Each structure stands twice: as C-alpha cells, then as structure tokens.
Amino acid sequence: MFRKILIANRGEIAVRIIRACREMGIATVAVYSEADKDSLHAMLADEAICIGPASSADSYLNMESLLSATVATKADAIHPGFGFLSENSKFVTLCEKCHIKFIGPPAEVIDRMGNKSAARNTMIEAGVPVVPGSKEPIYDVAVGREIAEKIGYPVMIKAASGGGGKGMRIAHCPEEFDNHFLNAQRESINSFSDDTMYLERYVESPRHIEFQILADEHGNVIHLGERDCSIQRRHQKLVEESPSAAISPELRKEMGETAVRAAKAAGYVNAGTIEFLLDKNNNYYFIEMNTRIQVEHGVTELVTGMDLIKEQIKIAAGEPLEWKQEDIVIQGHAIECRINAENPSKNFMPCPGQITNLHFPGGNGVRIDSAIYSGYQIPPYYDSMIAKLMVYDKDREGAIQKMLSALGEVVVEGVDTNVEFQFEILENKAFQKGDVNTDFIETYFGN
C-alpha cells in the first residue's frame, strides 16, 4: 500500500480524497495555487505545497510543478481527482517515467477512450450499441456535411477530444450545419488544441444514464449500478440520482453487463464510467467513457455502501477487487444536488466572493461534500461548484422529500447560489414523477 499520496486537485474532491487516505492510514500532500492559500484542502492535508499563481495553467495544470512537488515530498502516488489532469495521458506517462503511481487508468486507455472517435470504434468492435455516426475523424466542414446527409438530421457535432459540453453543437437541418460545425471546431481548438470532429445522429429527449465501473489489474471488472444524470443545463449536470426511475431490474442487468463488456474491451483499470443515452423505447447507446472518478460518485456510494476513492487507491496499489458482481446490491435511493456559486436570474453568472455566513444541513441520510467555510473567499478562477448535497432514503419519494428538507436548511450568505433553482427542480411535478430527460431544464425553465 502507498505510504504517501499527493492530491493533484483542489476543492471538495481534494478534501474527499484526503479524508479517505486518512482513514486508510496514508499520509497526504495537498497542492494549492496562490489563490487557494486559505483553502480547506491545504489545511487538512499532512503537507501542503504552493505550486504556482492563480491561473490553472500555471498551477493545477502545471505538470512539472506537480511532479516536482511529488518528488520533493517523497510521495509515491498521485490522485488526480476529476478535471484538470485527471484524463491527460501525457501526465500519466510522465508519472510512469518518474516512478510515481498514477491512481487511474494507463495512458493508452485514456488515449483510446478520450478520443471519441476511437472510443466509438472500440465499442463497435466489442458489440456495444452506439449512436449511428461517423467512423473516421472529420476535419473539413464539406466532408462533415456529406456525412451528416448520410446519417440523417438532426446530428450532434462533437469534438473528438471534448468534454464538459465544449465543442458540441446540434444541427437540426443542412442550413445550420456549416456554422455549427465551424463554431464547434473552433471551440475544440481553443479548449483542447485539437480540430478533430465527429458526428452522431442526435437522439431526441433521451435520458443520460451512466454505469459506474471498477476494474482491477487482474482482469476483474464489475459495475455498481447506474446513475441518472438527465437533469443538466448546457451539458453540465445539476441533479444526479441512483437508481434511475426508468431502469427495470432486467434492463439494469443487461446494461450493466454491456458496460462491463465495454470496460473490458477498453482494457480498463481503476474506477470509470460508461455513459449511455436511453431513448423512449428503452434502446440504449454508448456515448463515451469517463476515465476518472465522477463528481457524482457519492450517490453510488450511498446505494452500495462502498467507498470508491478507497477502491481506487487499493486497485492502484495492485490489490484485486474483493467484490464479485453478485456481491453488489443496490439498496434505497440517493439524490445529489450540485450547489454552485452562481446567479440563475443572470444567466447563471458565476458569483465569486466572501462567504459571510454558512450553515449546512445534517441528520440521518444527509451528506455534504464541500470545501467551503464561513469567511472563505471563493476565487473567480475555477469552477463555480461549492458543495454537493446528497441524501439517501428507502425510496425515491422519500429521497425527494429529504432533499427538499435539506435544501431548506442551506444558508450561504455573501454570494449568490443556485439553491432556490434546485428547489424549483425538485418541486417540479414531472421530476417528482420521474418523467425526466436531457431537455428537462430547457423545457420547464427555458435555460
């Protein structure tokens, strides 16, 4: 087992990893930018090192600084969390060259699954259903236009190296295609330094269903059930739950087996997520694999009783999974609301600033993952998510009521938040009936 782990991240996920390490008796090293000098993760870790200025490019994305900090503190592994360098194969390769264990999949798997076009082809070869789309990378708008005609409109234009909704556009007709393709490609170049695009048939009003995977270095792969992540705004998730109201035990078994097959086809190791679109007729299609821990991993932990961060660390240390598929039992229902420092009435404009008063709910079945505190200064340089509020109850109806109660206790003064907007989602009759899809926010709130 590792003696010391450096956490190459910030905020609530860094705090989450530090706590798991502490429970396992593993020492931790936090890294922080100059803007994060008063951050909770830097206070909680056994050691903390400043790795650069506020800009992510000069700090949390600075591979040389991160590796230097790891060597200087004699840490023997790096946990990347999510975002930043968590899916960067170059960073994984550099870790290997420095004899530092990267807690995640190998570089070649990240490359294979990070490139959307290559991932599609891998899944097709494995017999995993995919949305009809282009088979080869597309660089030219004229070539894309010809392929779009063959696929049929509407089409989803995607950056091959994309993520977080960047480099994505929907063209509903030929007249929209050129402009949307060029804008998506330009965004891909700016965000990922990659002009490679691909096309998929747009599945209208689907659910976004993802299956949590664990895979060890000994060929064992299991799934931990699904999460329904359909409540999202501009491809950014707002509410996640497990299990999905749309998934029967039979469909869960089938989709779970497909997810395991997909992970094996990718040669996957560690924790990852197989993402599907589920249409109105219960047809499901692979869309991508996230080769890291997910923001919403906590809802899976609540319904399975497992600690996914600890499992990641044990897998990276070479230990075999102690679980077989038949050991995994999904019990009860969990919901997560992402609490963001932003103003929904001003087009969800981020709202950095000082928190002057803070109160979080507690009680049976309530969990908060956060790194903020009263007096904390939210910096303007990073993601606006400041907390994840999770609840667990015996069924979905109970979980919804518990979440409404918990949201009613949240007090974050000094900055604007989306707490009231989360209330509106949870109180929506369609949401309460489980009648949700990826167009939910646009349909009911026009955002």
C-alpha positions as CSV (number, residue, x, y, z in Angstrom):
1,M,0.0,0.0,0.0
2,F,1.1,3.6,-0.6
3,R,2.9,5.5,2.1
4,K,2.0,9.0,0.9
5,I,-0.3,10.3,-1.8
6,L,-0.2,13.7,-3.5
7,I,-3.6,15.1,-4.5
8,A,-3.3,16.9,-7.8
9,N,-6.5,18.9,-7.3
10,R,-8.4,21.4,-5.2
11,G,-11.7,22.0,-3.5
12,E,-14.2,19.3,-2.4
13,I,-12.7,16.4,-4.3
14,A,-9.3,17.1,-2.8
15,V,-10.9,17.1,0.7
16,R,-12.8,13.9,-0.2
17,I,-9.5,12.1,-1.1
18,I,-7.7,13.4,1.9
19,R,-10.3,12.0,4.2
20,A,-10.3,8.6,2.5
21,C,-6.5,8.5,2.8
22,R,-6.6,9.5,6.5
23,E,-9.0,6.6,7.2
24,M,-6.6,4.2,5.4
25,G,-3.6,5.5,7.3
26,I,-2.0,7.1,4.3
27,A,-0.2,10.4,4.5
28,T,-1.3,13.2,2.1
29,V,0.2,16.1,0.3
30,A,-2.0,19.0,-0.9
31,V,-1.0,21.3,-3.6
32,Y,-2.5,24.8,-3.9
33,S,-2.3,27.9,-6.1
34,E,-1.7,31.3,-4.6
35,A,-5.4,31.9,-4.8
36,D,-6.1,28.8,-2.7
37,K,-3.6,29.5,0.1
38,D,-6.5,29.6,2.6
39,S,-8.3,26.6,1.2
40,L,-9.6,23.8,3.3
41,H,-7.8,21.0,1.4
42,A,-4.4,22.7,2.1
43,M,-5.3,22.9,5.9
44,L,-6.4,19.2,6.1
45,A,-3.5,17.5,4.4
46,D,-0.4,16.4,6.3
47,E,1.7,18.6,4.0
48,A,0.8,21.4,1.6
49,I,2.9,23.0,-1.2
50,C,2.1,26.1,-3.3
51,I,2.6,25.2,-7.0
52,G,2.1,28.5,-8.7
53,P,-0.2,31.5,-9.4
54,A,-4.0,31.5,-9.5
55,S,-4.3,30.5,-13.2
56,S,-4.9,26.8,-13.6
57,A,-2.4,26.7,-16.4
58,D,0.3,27.9,-14.0
59,S,-0.7,25.7,-11.1
60,Y,-3.1,22.7,-11.2
61,L,-2.3,22.1,-14.9
62,N,1.5,22.6,-14.5
63,M,2.8,19.1,-14.8
64,E,6.4,20.0,-13.9
65,S,5.4,21.7,-10.7
66,L,3.1,18.8,-9.7
67,L,5.8,16.2,-10.3
68,S,8.5,18.3,-8.6
69,A,6.2,18.6,-5.5
70,T,5.6,14.8,-5.6
71,V,9.4,14.1,-5.7
72,A,10.2,16.7,-3.1
73,T,7.7,15.3,-0.6
74,K,8.6,11.7,-1.4
75,A,5.0,10.8,-2.2
76,D,4.8,7.5,-4.1
77,A,1.4,8.1,-5.8
78,I,-0.7,10.9,-7.3
79,H,-4.5,11.0,-7.2
80,P,-5.8,13.4,-9.9
81,G,-9.4,13.7,-8.7
82,F,-11.6,14.9,-11.6
83,G,-11.0,17.7,-14.1
84,F,-7.5,19.3,-14.5
85,L,-5.1,16.5,-15.4
86,S,-7.3,13.5,-14.5
87,E,-7.6,12.4,-18.1
88,N,-4.3,13.7,-19.5
89,S,-2.3,10.7,-20.9
90,K,0.9,12.8,-21.2
91,F,0.8,13.4,-17.4
92,V,0.2,9.7,-16.8
93,T,3.3,8.9,-19.0
94,L,5.4,11.4,-17.1
95,C,4.3,9.9,-13.8
96,E,5.4,6.5,-15.0
97,K,8.8,7.9,-16.1
98,C,9.2,9.4,-12.6
99,H,8.2,6.1,-11.0
100,I,5.2,7.7,-9.5
101,K,1.9,5.7,-9.4
102,F,-1.0,7.4,-11.1
103,I,-4.2,6.5,-9.4
104,G,-6.3,5.9,-12.6
105,P,-6.1,4.0,-15.9
106,P,-2.9,3.6,-18.1
107,A,-2.1,6.3,-20.6
108,E,-3.0,4.2,-23.6
109,V,-6.5,3.6,-22.2
110,I,-7.0,7.3,-21.6
111,D,-6.0,8.0,-25.2
112,R,-8.2,5.2,-26.6
113,M,-11.3,6.3,-24.6
114,G,-10.6,10.0,-24.6
115,N,-10.8,10.3,-28.3
116,K,-14.5,10.0,-29.0
117,S,-14.0,8.6,-32.5
118,A,-11.5,5.9,-31.3
119,A,-13.8,5.0,-28.4
120,R,-16.8,4.5,-30.7
121,N,-14.8,2.2,-32.9
122,T,-13.6,0.2,-29.9
123,M,-17.3,-0.2,-28.8
124,I,-18.5,-1.2,-32.2
125,E,-15.9,-4.0,-32.3
126,A,-17.0,-5.2,-28.9
127,G,-20.6,-5.3,-30.0
128,V,-21.7,-2.4,-27.7
129,P,-24.5,-0.4,-29.2
130,V,-23.5,3.1,-30.3
131,V,-25.5,6.0,-31.8
132,P,-25.2,5.9,-35.6
133,G,-22.5,8.3,-36.6
134,S,-19.2,8.9,-38.4
135,K,-16.5,6.2,-38.3
136,E,-13.5,8.3,-39.3
137,P,-12.2,11.6,-37.9
138,I,-13.6,14.7,-39.6
139,Y,-11.5,17.9,-40.1
140,D,-13.3,19.6,-43.0
141,V,-16.8,21.1,-43.0
142,A,-17.6,19.9,-46.5
143,V,-16.7,16.3,-45.6
144,G,-18.8,16.6,-42.5
145,R,-21.8,18.0,-44.4
146,E,-21.7,14.9,-46.7
147,I,-21.6,12.5,-43.8
148,A,-24.4,14.4,-42.0
149,E,-26.6,13.8,-45.0
150,K,-26.0,10.1,-44.8
151,I,-26.6,9.9,-41.1
152,G,-29.8,12.0,-41.3
153,Y,-30.7,15.1,-39.3
154,P,-30.7,16.2,-36.6
155,V,-27.0,15.5,-36.0
156,M,-24.8,16.1,-33.0
157,I,-21.4,17.6,-33.8
158,K,-18.8,16.7,-31.3
159,A,-15.1,17.4,-30.6
160,A,-13.2,14.2,-30.6
161,S,-11.2,15.3,-27.6
162,G,-14.2,17.0,-26.0
163,G,-15.7,17.0,-22.5
164,G,-17.8,19.2,-20.3
165,G,-20.1,20.2,-23.2
166,K,-17.3,22.0,-25.0
167,G,-17.1,21.6,-28.8
168,M,-20.7,20.3,-29.1
169,R,-23.5,21.6,-31.3
170,I,-26.8,20.2,-32.7
171,A,-27.6,20.8,-36.3
172,H,-31.3,20.3,-37.0
173,C,-31.1,20.8,-40.7
174,P,-28.5,21.2,-43.5
175,E,-28.8,25.0,-43.4
176,E,-27.4,25.0,-39.8
177,F,-24.6,22.5,-40.3
178,D,-21.7,24.7,-41.6
179,N,-22.0,27.4,-39.0
180,H,-22.4,24.9,-36.1
181,F,-19.6,22.7,-37.3
182,L,-17.1,25.6,-37.6
183,N,-18.1,27.0,-34.2
184,A,-17.7,23.6,-32.5
185,Q,-14.4,23.0,-34.2
186,R,-13.1,26.5,-33.2
187,E,-14.2,25.8,-29.6
188,S,-12.4,22.5,-29.7
189,I,-9.2,24.1,-30.9
190,N,-9.4,26.7,-28.2
191,S,-10.2,24.2,-25.4
192,F,-8.3,21.1,-26.4
193,S,-5.8,22.2,-29.1
194,D,-7.5,19.7,-31.4
195,D,-9.5,20.2,-34.6
196,T,-10.7,16.6,-34.9
197,M,-14.5,16.3,-35.0
198,Y,-17.0,13.5,-35.4
199,L,-20.8,13.3,-35.9
200,E,-23.6,11.3,-34.3
201,R,-27.3,11.0,-35.0
202,Y,-29.0,13.2,-32.4
203,V,-31.1,11.1,-30.1
204,E,-34.0,13.4,-29.1
205,S,-35.1,13.8,-25.5
206,P,-33.1,10.8,-24.1
207,R,-32.1,10.1,-20.5
208,H,-28.4,10.3,-19.7
209,I,-27.6,7.0,-17.9
210,E,-24.1,6.2,-16.7
211,F,-22.8,2.9,-15.1
212,Q,-20.1,3.0,-12.5
213,I,-17.3,0.5,-13.3
214,L,-14.5,-0.9,-11.1
215,A,-11.7,-2.8,-12.8
216,D,-8.5,-4.2,-11.2
217,E,-5.1,-5.1,-12.6
218,H,-6.0,-8.8,-12.6
219,G,-8.8,-8.7,-15.1
220,N,-11.7,-8.4,-12.7
221,V,-14.4,-5.9,-13.8
222,I,-17.7,-5.2,-12.1
223,H,-20.4,-2.5,-12.3
224,L,-22.1,-0.7,-9.3
225,G,-25.4,0.1,-11.0
226,E,-26.5,3.3,-12.7
227,R,-26.8,7.0,-12.1
228,D,-29.5,9.1,-13.9
229,C,-27.8,12.4,-14.8
230,S,-30.6,13.7,-17.1
231,I,-31.1,17.0,-15.3
232,Q,-28.5,19.1,-16.9
233,R,-28.1,22.6,-18.3
234,R,-25.9,23.1,-21.4
235,H,-24.4,19.6,-20.8
236,Q,-23.5,20.5,-17.2
237,K,-25.2,18.2,-14.7
238,L,-27.3,19.7,-11.9
239,V,-29.0,16.8,-10.2
240,E,-28.0,13.1,-10.2
241,E,-29.7,10.1,-8.7
242,S,-29.3,6.4,-8.3
243,P,-31.0,4.2,-9.2
244,S,-32.8,5.6,-12.3
245,A,-36.6,5.7,-12.2
246,A,-36.6,4.4,-15.8
247,I,-34.5,1.3,-15.3
248,S,-36.1,-2.1,-14.5
249,P,-34.0,-4.8,-12.8
250,E,-33.9,-6.7,-16.2
251,L,-32.7,-3.6,-18.1
252,R,-30.2,-2.8,-15.3
253,K,-28.7,-6.3,-15.7
254,E,-28.5,-6.0,-19.4
255,M,-27.0,-2.5,-19.5
256,G,-24.6,-3.4,-16.6
257,E,-23.3,-6.4,-18.5
258,T,-22.9,-4.2,-21.6
259,A,-21.0,-1.7,-19.5
260,V,-18.6,-4.4,-18.2
261,R,-18.1,-5.7,-21.7
262,A,-17.2,-2.1,-22.8
263,A,-14.7,-1.7,-20.0
264,K,-13.1,-5.0,-20.8
265,A,-12.9,-4.0,-24.5
266,A,-11.1,-0.8,-23.5
267,G,-8.6,-2.7,-21.3
268,Y,-9.8,-0.6,-18.4
269,V,-8.2,-0.4,-15.0
270,N,-9.5,1.5,-11.9
271,A,-12.8,3.4,-11.5
272,G,-14.5,4.7,-14.6
273,T,-17.9,5.4,-16.0
274,I,-19.6,4.1,-19.1
275,E,-22.2,6.6,-20.3
276,F,-25.3,5.8,-22.3
277,L,-28.2,7.6,-23.9
278,L,-31.5,5.8,-23.2
279,D,-34.4,6.6,-25.6
280,K,-38.1,6.5,-25.0
281,N,-38.3,2.9,-26.2
282,N,-35.5,1.7,-23.8
283,N,-32.9,1.5,-26.6
284,Y,-29.6,2.5,-25.2
285,Y,-26.4,3.7,-26.9
286,F,-22.8,4.1,-25.7
287,I,-21.7,7.8,-25.9
288,E,-18.4,7.9,-24.0
289,M,-16.3,6.6,-21.2
290,N,-15.1,8.9,-18.4
291,T,-11.7,7.6,-17.3
292,R,-11.7,9.0,-13.8
293,I,-13.8,9.4,-10.7
294,Q,-17.0,11.3,-11.3
295,V,-18.3,14.3,-9.5
296,E,-21.4,12.4,-8.7
297,H,-19.7,9.2,-7.3
298,G,-21.3,9.8,-3.9
299,V,-24.8,8.7,-4.9
300,T,-23.4,5.3,-5.9
301,E,-21.6,5.1,-2.6
302,L,-24.8,5.8,-0.8
303,V,-26.8,3.0,-2.5
304,T,-24.0,0.4,-2.5
305,G,-22.2,1.2,0.8
306,M,-18.9,1.3,-0.9
307,D,-16.1,3.9,-0.8
308,L,-15.0,4.5,-4.4
309,I,-11.9,6.6,-3.5
310,K,-10.6,3.8,-1.3
311,E,-11.3,1.3,-4.0
312,Q,-9.4,3.4,-6.5
313,I,-6.4,3.5,-4.2
314,K,-6.4,-0.2,-3.5
315,I,-6.7,-1.0,-7.2
316,A,-3.8,1.3,-8.0
317,A,-1.7,-0.4,-5.3
318,G,-2.2,-3.7,-7.2
319,E,-4.8,-5.3,-4.9
320,P,-7.6,-7.4,-6.5
321,L,-11.2,-6.5,-6.1
322,E,-12.7,-8.0,-3.0
323,W,-16.1,-7.9,-4.7
324,K,-17.8,-10.1,-7.3
325,Q,-20.8,-8.9,-9.3
326,E,-23.2,-10.9,-7.3
327,D,-22.0,-9.1,-4.1
328,I,-23.2,-5.8,-5.4
329,V,-26.7,-4.9,-4.1
330,I,-28.4,-1.6,-4.9
331,Q,-30.5,-0.5,-1.9
332,G,-32.6,2.6,-1.3
333,H,-32.4,5.8,-3.3
334,A,-29.9,8.6,-3.4
335,I,-30.1,12.1,-4.9
336,E,-27.3,14.7,-5.3
337,C,-27.8,18.5,-5.9
338,R,-24.8,20.5,-7.0
339,I,-24.7,23.8,-5.2
340,N,-23.0,26.4,-7.3
341,A,-22.0,30.0,-6.6
342,E,-23.9,31.5,-9.4
343,N,-26.9,33.6,-10.1
344,P,-29.7,31.8,-12.1
345,S,-31.6,35.0,-12.7
346,K,-28.5,36.4,-14.5
347,N,-28.0,33.6,-16.9
348,F,-26.2,31.6,-14.2
349,M,-23.4,34.1,-14.0
350,P,-20.6,32.8,-11.6
351,C,-20.6,34.7,-8.2
352,P,-17.2,34.6,-6.5
353,G,-16.7,36.4,-3.2
354,Q,-16.5,36.0,0.5
355,I,-18.9,33.7,2.4
356,T,-20.1,35.8,5.4
357,N,-22.3,33.1,7.0
358,L,-22.7,29.4,6.3
359,H,-24.9,26.6,7.5
360,F,-25.2,23.1,6.0
361,P,-27.9,20.6,6.9
362,G,-27.3,17.3,8.7
363,G,-29.2,14.4,10.1
364,N,-30.0,10.9,9.1
365,G,-29.2,10.2,5.4
366,V,-27.8,13.7,4.6
367,R,-24.3,14.1,3.2
368,I,-22.3,17.2,2.3
369,D,-19.1,17.1,0.2
370,S,-17.7,20.6,0.3
371,A,-14.5,22.6,1.0
372,I,-16.1,26.0,1.9
373,Y,-16.4,27.6,5.4
374,S,-17.7,30.8,6.9
375,G,-15.2,33.6,5.9
376,Y,-13.9,31.6,2.9
377,Q,-13.2,33.7,-0.2
378,I,-14.4,31.9,-3.3
379,P,-11.8,32.6,-6.0
380,P,-13.0,33.6,-9.5
381,Y,-10.6,31.4,-11.4
382,Y,-12.1,27.9,-11.1
383,D,-15.4,26.0,-11.4
384,S,-18.4,27.6,-9.5
385,M,-19.4,24.4,-7.7
386,I,-19.0,24.9,-4.0
387,A,-20.8,21.9,-2.5
388,K,-22.6,18.7,-3.3
389,L,-25.6,18.0,-1.2
390,M,-26.6,14.3,-1.1
391,V,-29.5,12.5,0.6
392,Y,-30.4,8.8,1.0
393,D,-33.7,7.2,1.8
394,K,-35.6,4.0,1.3
395,D,-37.2,5.0,-2.0
396,R,-37.2,7.9,-4.5
397,E,-40.2,9.7,-3.0
398,G,-38.6,9.7,0.5
399,A,-35.3,10.9,-1.0
400,I,-37.0,13.8,-2.8
401,Q,-38.7,14.9,0.4
402,K,-35.5,14.6,2.3
403,M,-33.7,16.7,-0.3
404,L,-36.3,19.4,-0.1
405,S,-35.9,19.5,3.7
406,A,-32.1,19.6,3.4
407,L,-32.2,22.4,0.7
408,G,-34.4,24.4,3.1
409,E,-31.6,24.4,5.7
410,V,-28.8,25.5,3.4
411,V,-27.5,29.0,4.2
412,V,-24.8,30.5,2.1
413,E,-24.6,34.3,2.7
414,G,-22.3,36.7,0.9
415,V,-22.6,35.2,-2.6
416,D,-25.4,34.1,-4.8
417,T,-26.2,30.4,-5.2
418,N,-28.5,28.1,-7.2
419,V,-30.2,26.7,-4.1
420,E,-33.6,28.2,-5.0
421,F,-33.3,26.9,-8.6
422,Q,-32.6,23.4,-7.2
423,F,-35.8,23.8,-5.1
424,E,-37.8,24.5,-8.3
425,I,-36.4,21.4,-10.0
426,L,-37.2,19.1,-7.0
427,E,-40.7,20.6,-6.7
428,N,-41.5,20.2,-10.4
429,K,-44.3,17.6,-10.9
430,A,-42.6,16.0,-13.9
431,F,-39.4,15.5,-11.9
432,Q,-41.3,14.1,-8.9
433,K,-43.0,11.5,-11.3
434,G,-39.6,10.6,-12.7
435,D,-40.5,12.0,-16.1
436,V,-37.1,13.5,-17.0
437,N,-34.7,13.7,-19.9
438,T,-31.8,15.8,-21.0
439,D,-34.2,18.6,-22.3
440,F,-35.8,18.9,-18.9
441,I,-34.3,22.3,-17.9
442,E,-34.9,23.8,-21.3
443,T,-38.5,22.5,-21.3
444,Y,-39.5,23.7,-17.9
445,F,-37.2,26.7,-17.2
446,G,-36.2,27.9,-20.7
447,N,-32.5,28.0,-19.8
